[in-house]
Amino acid sequence: VFLFFLRSALTRTPFELHKRRCFLHPLSRRAVAEGSPELEYCARATAIMVAGKLKDDRKDERGAKRICASLLSPFSAHAKKRAALPLLAEHAEKLLGELSALEQENTASFDAPADLSARLTAQLFAFGLPEGSAEERIARDVGYHTGKLVYAADAADDLAEDVKKKRYNPYFSLFGTAALGEREKAIYGPGFIRDRLC
């Protein structure tokens, strides 16, 4: 949703809002955006990212989550193919592969994996906009910093579960048990995330 509104604003692309019922809210009509090429792009890009997420879950998760990812993978692979954005898909696969390699090496760094995640988000935000234009530069910058913030917040939120399931987490690789014992202070303390985003 954020990507859609950002790209719509940058490209000055109009869209229509209509009241519709949806699968999640069948009893009440909700505002739904329609009639926008930027909305179409966001849907296609989402299909590519979901395919990457499910591939990652098949490798990293166990039990029900892994089974669910395996069952959904054929559908996501079909959606990824229908998205018809091969350059974006190739770029996403490359960066996700590099991120996976860092995680497997248990890299004791926040910046290295966060940078890969941020570069992927930057590419997602800027893809298809005129190269070198102000719109492309703004989308790339917003995407990069959004990606880094989301990575930081997601790693903080998943910390306890990652440690329990012996999955990679940059905070634990850097701070060990201090990240768990003083989670709020170590991760959400004054300036901790801000200093790593700037």
N, C-alpha and C positions, 0 to 999 in steps of 0.2 A: 504494500500500500504506500509506504514511504517512497519507494523507488518510482512508483507510478506518478505520484504527485510531484516529485522533484523533476522528473523528465518532462512531464506535462507543462510545468512552469518554465523550465529552461527552453523548451521548443515552442512554447506558446500554442500547444495543441489543444483544441477544445474537446470537451467530452460532454456527454449527456448523463443526467442523473434521473433514474426512474425508481418508483417503488415496486419491489418485486418480493415474492416469497422465494426462499432458497431451501436447500436440503437441510441446513442446520437450524433454520428458523421457519418451519412450514406454516406456523400459525399466525405470524405477524409479518407484514411487509416491511422490508428494509430498503434504504437507499442503495442503489446499485449503479455503478458507472458503466456506461456502454458507449460504443461508437468511437473508439479511439485507437489509432495504431500503436500508441505507447502502451495501452492496456494489453494489446496483442503481444507486444514485445515482452512485457513483464510476465505474461502467462508462459510464453515460450522459454524465457530464461529460467523461470521457476521449475519447469519440467527438467531442464538440464541440471539444476542444482539438486533437485530431489533425487535424480538418478545417481548423482555423486554421493549424496548422503546415504542412500540405501546400500551402495557398494561399500562404503566405509562401515556401515552397521553390520553387514555380512561378515566383515573381517574382524571387527573389534568386539561386537556384542556376543552375548551368550544367551541360551534359553529362548524365551518367547520373543524377545526383540529380534534375535537373529533369524528365527523361523519366519516372523512377520516380514522382515526385510527381504528374505529369500522368496517368499510368496508374492510380494509386490514388485520385485525386480523386473519380471517380464513386462509388466504393464508400464513401469517407468522407462524401461528401455525403448518401448514402442513410442511413448510420449516424447522421449528425447529425440528419437528419429524424426517424428512428426514436427518437432520444433524447428527443424531445418535451419539451424544456426551452427554449422559445423566448425567455424572458426572459434566461436565462443566455447563450444563443447570441447574442442581441442585444448584451448587455453586453460579451461577449468580442470580438465583431466591432468594436464601437466603440473599445475600448481597444487592440486590435491595430492598428486603422487609425491611431490617434493615435501609437502606437509606430513604425509604419512611416513616418509623416510625419516624425517626429523623426530617424529613421535616414537618410531621403532628404536631409534638410537638413544632415546630418553635424554634428549638434548636439554642441558641445564641452562635454559635461556627462555625469557619471555619474548624478547624482541624478534628472534629468528622465526618462530612459528607465527607470531602475530603479524609480522610483515608479510608472510606468504598469504595469510588469510585476508589481510588488508588489500594486497595487490589483486587478489581474485575479486574482491568486492568492488574495487576501483574499476576493473575491467568490465564487470557486470553493469555498473552504473553508466559507464561511458561508451559502451559498445554501440556502434552504428551512428554515433553523432559525428558531424564533420570534423575530421582530424585537424587539430591545431586551433579549432574555434574556441571562443570563450565558453560556450556551452559544454564542450567536451572537457575542457580543463576544469571547470567548476564541478561537473559530474564526477570526474576522476578524483578530485581532491576530497569532495564530500564522501565519495565511496570509500576512499582509502581510510579516512579517519573513522567513518562509521564501522568499517570492517574491523579496525583495531579495537574500537570500543566494544563491539559485540563479542570479539574473541576474549577480551579481558573479562567481561561480565559472565560469559558462558563458562569459562574456565573456573572462575570464582564460584559460580553456582553449582558446578559439577564436582568440586574439589573432594568432598567427603565420599561421594559415590565412586569417583575415579580411584581414590586410594583403596577403598574397600574392594573394588573389582580389579585392582592392580593394572589400571589403565594410565596412560601418560597424562600428566597434568603439569603445566609449566611452573605453577606455584609450588607444588610439592617437590618438583625436581630442583628448584632453587632453594627452598627454605626448609624442606624436610618436615619434621613433625611440628615445627614452629608455625607452619602454615595451617595446620589442623588445630593445635592447642590454642592459638590466638587468631582464629580465622577472621573475625571482624576487624581486629586491629591490624593484622598483617596484610589483609587484602583490601579492606574498605577504609583503612586509616587515612588521615589527611594527606592528600597529594600522591598516594601510592599509584593509583591508576593514572592520574593526571600526568605524573612525571614520566610515565612510560608511553603515553600517547603523544607527547610533545617532543 
